[in-house]
Amino acid sequence: MYKYSLILATFLLTACASPEGSDWGVADFNKYDKNYLDFPTNKLVIGTDKDYLVKLLGEDFDTVEASSSYEVLAYPKWKSVYGPDYIEKTLYLRVEEGKLAKWKITSDTTAIVPRSW
């Protein structure tokens, strides 16, 4: 009986410990703060305030390009696979004068990221 309880507890702990949206069986456990979920593109409306966008998508973005009148933010979406996880897609947001002007998703930025352990 204890053997089955131990197996069940291990399964549940492993499933709960993986990053949200990742495949628990192959998750890289050193990437808890990474995004594995699809982008909520249905909530991206042109003219939306930048603060709302950051609240919606999170703080895990890079400023790819910036000037006095606009900035381009990049949000990566990670892919959970056997071996090292990698960036599957990137959502780019162009913010002009604090408001969303354009957005696009690309998959050409796929890069293998080495494990940090």
C-alpha positions in Angstrom: 0.0 0.0 0.0 2.8 2.4 0.9 4.5 1.6 -2.4 1.5 2.8 -4.4 1.1 5.9 -2.2 4.8 6.8 -2.8 4.4 6.4 -6.5 1.2 8.5 -6.5 2.8 11.2 -4.4 5.9 11.3 -6.6 3.7 11.6 -9.7 1.6 14.4 -8.2 4.6 16.4 -6.9 6.3 16.1 -10.3 3.2 17.3 -12.1 2.7 20.2 -9.8 6.4 21.2 -9.8 6.6 21.8 -13.6 6.2 25.2 -15.0 2.6 26.0 -16.0 2.0 25.0 -19.6 5.0 22.7 -19.9 4.9 18.9 -20.2 5.6 17.6 -16.7 7.4 14.5 -18.0 10.1 16.4 -19.8 10.1 19.8 -18.0 13.3 21.6 -17.3 12.9 22.4 -13.6 15.3 25.3 -13.8 12.9 27.3 -15.9 10.0 28.0 -13.5 9.8 31.7 -14.5 9.6 31.0 -18.2 6.4 31.1 -20.3 5.1 27.8 -21.8 1.6 29.0 -22.4 0.1 30.3 -25.7 0.0 34.0 -26.0 -3.4 35.6 -25.2 -3.7 37.3 -28.6 -7.5 37.6 -28.2 -6.8 40.2 -25.5 -4.3 42.3 -27.5 -6.1 45.4 -28.7 -4.4 48.2 -30.7 -4.3 51.2 -28.4 -4.0 49.3 -25.2 -1.9 50.9 -22.5 1.6 49.4 -21.9 0.9 48.9 -18.2 -2.0 46.7 -19.0 0.1 44.7 -21.5 2.8 44.1 -18.9 0.1 43.0 -16.4 -1.4 40.7 -19.0 1.8 39.1 -20.3 4.2 39.4 -17.4 7.5 41.0 -16.6 9.6 38.4 -18.6 10.2 40.5 -21.7 13.2 42.0 -23.4 13.2 45.5 -24.9 14.5 44.7 -28.4 14.5 48.3 -29.8 13.8 51.7 -28.2 13.7 55.3 -29.1 12.1 58.4 -27.7 8.8 57.7 -29.4 8.5 53.9 -29.4 9.8 50.6 -28.1 9.6 47.0 -29.2 9.0 44.4 -26.5 9.7 40.7 -27.1 8.0 37.9 -25.1 9.3 34.4 -25.6 7.2 31.2 -25.5 9.2 28.2 -24.5 8.7 24.6 -25.8 8.9 21.7 -23.4 10.7 18.8 -25.1 13.1 15.9 -24.4 16.5 17.5 -23.9 16.9 21.2 -23.4 13.7 23.3 -23.7 13.9 26.0 -26.3 12.1 29.2 -27.4 9.4 28.1 -29.8 7.8 31.5 -30.7 8.3 35.1 -29.8 5.6 37.8 -29.5 6.8 41.2 -30.5 4.8 44.3 -29.4 5.5 47.7 -30.8 4.5 50.4 -28.2 4.3 54.0 -29.4 3.7 56.7 -26.9 2.7 54.2 -24.3 0.1 52.4 -26.4 0.2 49.2 -28.4 0.6 50.1 -32.1 1.4 46.7 -33.7 2.1 43.1 -32.7 3.3 39.9 -34.4 4.4 36.4 -33.6 7.5 34.8 -35.2 8.9 31.4 -34.9 12.2 32.2 -36.6 14.0 33.0 -33.3 14.3 29.4 -32.2 17.5 29.0 -30.2 18.7 26.1 -28.1 19.4 27.3 -24.7 21.9 25.3 -22.6 20.9 24.0 -19.2 22.3 26.2 -16.4 23.2 23.2 -14.2 
